[in-house]
Amino acid sequence: MAKYIGLLVIAALPVLAQDTGISAERIREHTRFLASDLLEGRGTGTRGGEIAAEYMATQLALAGAKPAGENGTYYQSVPLVGIETQAGATLGAAVWGKALDFRWGDDFVGVSQTQRPDTRFEGEAVFVGHGITAPEFQWDDYKGLDVTGKVLIMFTNEPPSTDPKFFDGRALTYYGRWVYKYEEALRRGAKACIIIHTTPTASYPWEVVRNSWGREAPFVKLEAGAKALSLQGWITREAGEKFLALAGRNLDDLLKASERADFRPIELGIQVRGHLPTKIRPLATRNVAAMIPGSDPKLKDEYIIYSAHWDHLGIGTPVGGDAIYNGAIDNATGCGILLELARIWGSLPRKPKRSVLFLSVTAEEGGLRGSEYYAAHPLVPLAKTAVDLNYDALYPWGRAANVVITGAERTNIYPLAQQIAKRLDLGIALDAQPEAGHYFRSDHFPLAHAGIPAFSIGHATEFLGKPAGFGEQAYQEYNSRHYHQPSDEFQNDWDFTALQQAAEYGFLLGQDIANRDKLPDWRPGDAFHR
Ligand SMILES: [Zn+2]
């Protein structure tokens, strides 16, 4: 009888928790170390960052993974330039004798793309709505206006839509990203491009913008003779209101106007000038790469990639007396999972057919620079890369009810991804905020852009055995109070079960992909199809 009860209890436990051997406690300990103050926020090109990279390489070596970087090392050098706009930066606007000066940090932030120690510019302001030219959606905010030498003022994001055929419905497209805005402004010969921040259009508060741009940011070194914006900047909503008021315009009216296809750019008659004293230094940083060979003589030339960025924001503006941006959730958690996956893969008595590459990239926080660099300089051929399964910022708040694998539905391995969710008794949740464009904000994206089926594995906010609304509340608190703040710190009471589940999910999926006959691909007709 006692035995019988025991069996029942065992049968009621989650099926594969023991089978994979993946340990929540090991993920916890990696996270704790990587998020400690001693690593000083793991800034790109800093001592703390270098220690983090060394730790990743060491742990990968201990897991039995071989060097997959340059010259028989665990590293791929990523040459960047660190650009830090100095606090003396000025931005002013003037019209008919009226003038406004904006305060660095409180009102505006930004950098000059010129990569010069001192940039001054002056130009007329043109409001260009969302700054989008998207022929496939019959949308053009520029309407043929020549904006050469102008200072463009715009909102981030894109026209709101519930129609899947128009800007992909609620989901944010690449056109809605600020990265695209600056690219388009530069293509059109603008002198500067300033985005008016609003929390709804950006989907994050001003502090996130300020913390990202009000500090050193890494850029790929500018090629000689390349065009550059004198300022890619942001101003707060309040500063934006004052700015537009100089031209007798109202921010909400302009936001509304910019949501119509018949919107036309508005020459504001405002003269904008700026001065950006800038500290520049070469930034030597590294991706970490290690591999475990496959067991099939032919298929071992093909690779599954697991990725997770090791960097965070380093030391920055103190908040409540704390200047270390520990990045515990973002992304010590993903690194912990990557290392645990390597340990488990390394301990498999018989390896899967294809090889696996563990890639811990740098400079994610500076704009996905490490993964961009990898996509441009892959260590194994892109055509022989089966998939990239990425981990970025997972929530240690208990046992998750589901996984989020946004992007997987666009690939032909989605049925496999569904089966594995079923095996682990996990639902597949849709991205709760498709409008936030998470798909473009993590390291799988540059690889997807290069044709590799790629997505991140994470969780939604449903946690089992918790009161209703628990996960949502925890998420809101994290997103508004700790995301990209010094308070993203390791907490002793965190429960890493969900991270174990995410690792198990990726492990089983990666293993199945490593053993199947054909390389995965995007569905035919997908923009990323290879
Ligand atoms: Zn981040």
Boltz pocket constraint, residues with backbone or C-beta under 6 A from the ligand:
constraints:
  - pocket:
      binder: B
      contacts: [[A, 330], [A, 365], [A, 484]]
      max_distance: 6.0
